[in-house]
Amino acid sequence: MYTDYTPDNEKIQSMEYFYRGGLLAAIEVMKHDSTQIGKLDYVTKYSYRSADTTKPAVATIEGEAFVRKRAPIPEDQAAPAQRIREYGPPYRAVRLLDVFDFDTLNRLRRLTPTAIGYATNMEERLGWAMDEKRLLSINYTDTSSHRKRMRDMHQILEDKTSDLNEAGQLLHTKVRNARGEQLWTIDYTYDEVGRLQKKTHWVRYVPQQAVPLITKDTPPKKTKKKRSKKQTAEPPPTIVALPPAEPVVYKIEYFSYTPEGLLEQHIVEEKDRQTVLDYSYFNE
C-alpha cells in the first residue's frame, strides 16, 4: 500500500499493489476528496512473458485477474509483455494498452502505447485522443543510449541521447526537440559504490531581438516621400533569434542514503525554491 496525505493528514491518493508468483500483477489507484471516500481513478494490469522467446508465454489475462498457467518464472527471467490501464467513471470506456519489446539483454527496446475507446474530454483530462498511438524507441550501444518518443508513430515529442559509464549508468543526457535543437542537458554524479548522488540540469536560453526585416535579395528602395493626409502604419519588426547564450544551471538534485543503501533524502533546488523529500522505512 502507498498513501499520499496532505499536511492536515487527509488522504489525497492511495495505491494498492497486487502480486502473483513474485511478479507485479496489478496496481489499483484511488483518489480521495474532502469526504475522504475513495473513488477509483484507474487500475493498471500486467501480463508477462518469459525472457526466452523460444518458450510460450506463461501469463495470460482472463477477466479481471491474471492467471498463471505454469510454474512461476524467476523474477530475473521475466519481462512484461503488456500493460493495460482501465479508468474509473466517467472514463470506463477508455483503455490504455502498452505493448513492450525487450532485447536479448532484457532491456526495453520499444514501448507502443495505444488509446482504445472514447469518452468526453478524454484528451483534456487523460492526455490522450481517441485511437491515438505513440511510440517509445530506445537504441543501445556499449557507451550510449538513444531514446525517442513519438506521437502517431511519426511526430517527435522528445529526443534523448545519453552517454553511459562502464557500469551502464547514465553520465550525460542531451534532450532535443522535434527540430533537433538542444533544449537542456543533465549531468549525473555517483558515489564510490555506484549510487546516484547528484543530478545537474543545464539549459540554454535563446534570446530574441526585434529588428526590421531586411534581406540581401530585396534591398530597400529609395523612394520620394509623397504628401498624404493619411499616415500609413509601419510594418511590425521581425523577431530574430540570437545565438544561444552559455548554458546555465536551472535545477540541481541531491540524493543521500541510509547505511543499508536505501534512499533517505532527495533535495531538489530550482530557482529560489528548495523541495526536501525525507524517506523512512519500517519492517513488519
N, C-alpha and C positions, 0 to 999 in steps of 0.2 A: 504494500500500500504506500502511496505517496499522496500527501495532502498539503496544499498551499493555503496559508492563512493571512489575514490582514493583521496589522499591529494590534487590533482590538480582539484578536483570537477568533475571528469569524472565518469560516471556510470560503475559499474562492474556487478552488478546483481540487478534485480528488481523482487519483488514478489507481486502478486495481489491476495487478498483473497475474496472469494465469499461465501455468507451465504444464507440459506433458513430456515425459521422458527426459527431463532436464533441459528442454528447449522451450523458449517463449512461444506460447500458443495464441494469446490474445491480451489486449490492453483495453480496459473499459474506462472511459473518461467521463466524469460527471462534473457539471458546473453548478454552483450554489449561488443563490441570490440572497437578499436580505432576510428571507424567511428561513434560510439555511436548509431548505429542502433540496435535495439533489435531483437534477434533471439530466438525462442522458445527452451528452454532447456528441460523442461518436465512439465507435468500437473499432479497433484495429485487430485483424486476424492474420495469422501467419501460417503458411504451409512450407514444407521443407523438401529438399531432395538430397540425395547422397552426393558427396563431393566426387565420387567415382561415377562419371557419366555413363559407364557401361552397365551400371546396375539401375533397375527401375526405382522410381521414387517410392518412398515408404510412408509418406504422409499425404492424405487427401482431405478435401473439405466435404463434409457430409452434414447438411443442415447448418445448425448454429455452432457446431463443435468440430474440432479436428480429431480424427480417429487414426491411430497408428496401427497399421495392418500387420507389421512385423516387429521384431525386437527393436528397441530404441537405438538410434545411431549415437556414437560418441559425439560430444559437442564439437570437438575439434575437426570432425569429419563431415559435418552437416553445414549446409548453406541454405538460406531461404530461397524459395522458388517464386512465391507470390506473396503479396501483402494486400489485403482488402480493407478499406475503411468504409464503415457503414455509419451514417449520421442519424441523429435523433430528429424528432419533429422540429420544424416543418420541412426537413430535407431528407426524409426517409426514402424518397425515390432516387436519390443520388448515391452512386457508389464510386469510389476511387480505387482503381486497380493498378498496382505496381508489379511489374514483372522484372525479376533480377536475372542477371547473367554474370557468371564469375569465370575467371581464367583458371588455368591449371594450378596456380598457387593459391586459389581460393580468395583472390582479390576481386572486388567489384569492378566489372568492365562496362556494363551497360545497365541502366535502370530506365524502364519505359513506363511512365505513369499515364493513365487514361481516365478521363471523367466519363462515367456512364449514367444516363438518366438526366432528368431536368427538374428544376424547382425554381420558383420565382426568386429573383435577386441572388441566385446562386453565385454569379460571378462577383458580385459586390461583397457578399458575406463569406463565401467559401474560397474565393480567388480562382475559380475555375469556370470556364464556359462549357456549354453543352457539347459533348463529344470531343472536347479538347484533348490533344495528345502532346506530350512533352518527351524529351529525351535527355538523359544524362549519360555522357560517354566519357570514359577515363582510359587513357593510354599510358602505359608504364615503360620506362627504361631502367637501367641499373642505377641511374643517378637523378631521375626526374619523373614527374607525372604531369599529365595534361588533362584537365577536367573542363568539359564544355557542356553547358546546359542550354537547351533549345526549346522553343515553343512551336507546336505544329511541325516538329521534326526539321525545321529549317531556320527559324528566326532565333538568332543567338541572344540569350538573356545574360549569360555570364561566361567568361573565358578565363580560366586559371591555369597558370603554369608554375610548377613548384620544383625546386631543387631538393634532393634528398641526401642525407648523410649515409655513412656506411651501414647504419642500423636500419635504414629505410624510413627515418623520421624526417619531417619537414624542416628545411633550413630557411628557405626564402620562397615566398609566393608572390607572383605578379598577377594582378587582376585587370583585365581589359574589357572594354565594352564591345558592341557589335561592329564598330568601325575600326577596331584594333587599337584604339587609344588606351594607353595605360592609365587606369584610374587610381590605384593605390598598390602598395606593396606591404608585405608582412614579413618580419624577421622573427625567428624562433631561437630561444636560448634554453639549453638543458643543463642539468647538474651532472655531477660525476657518475651517477647511476642511471642517467638517461631519462630523468623526469623533467617535464616541461616546467621551466622557471619563469619565463618572460616572453611575451608577445608584443612586438613593437609595430604599430600600424603607421605607415607613411602615406602621404597624399601629395599630389602635385596640383596646385591651384593654377588655372589658366586665366590670367587677367584679360579683360576686354577693353577696347578703346573705341570711341565713336569718331570716325573720320569720314570725310566725304568720299564718295565712290569715284575713283579716277583710274582708268586703265590705259595701258600703252596703246591698245588698238584703237581707242576712241579718245584722242586728246581733246581737251576743251577748246572750243572755237571762240574767237574774239568777235563779238557782235556789238553793233551800236545800240545804245540804250534808246528805247522809244518811250516817249511820254505816254503815260496811260493813267487814267483815273483809278483803275482797279490795280491793286497790288497782288502780284502772283506769289503764292506760297513757295518757299524754298523747299527742295526735296529733303526728306529726313536723312541724317547722316547714317552711314553704314557701320554696323558693329563688326569690328575686325578683331579676331583673337590674336593676342600677342604670344610670343614663345612662352612655354610654361616656366613658372618660377622654380627655384630649387625645392626639392621635397621637404616637407615639414612633418613632424610627428603630431598626429591628431588623437591618438589613443595608445595607452600602454596597459598591458595586463600582467599582473604578478600572481604567482602560484606558490603556495607553501604546503608542506605535507607533515603528517604525523610520523612518529618513529616507526609505525607499521607500514608506512608508504601510502596511506590514504590522504586524499585531498583535504586539507584543513582550512585553508583560506584562499579566496580568489578576490583580488582587488582590481578594479577597473578605473582608470583615470582618463577622463576625456574632458578637454577644455577646463572649466572651473568646477567640475563635478567629480566626486570620487564615490564609487559604489563598492562596498565591502560585503562579501558573502562568506559567512563562517559556517563550517560544517562540523557536526558532532555525530558520533556513532554509538550504538549500544548493541549488546549481544543478548539474544533471547535464550 
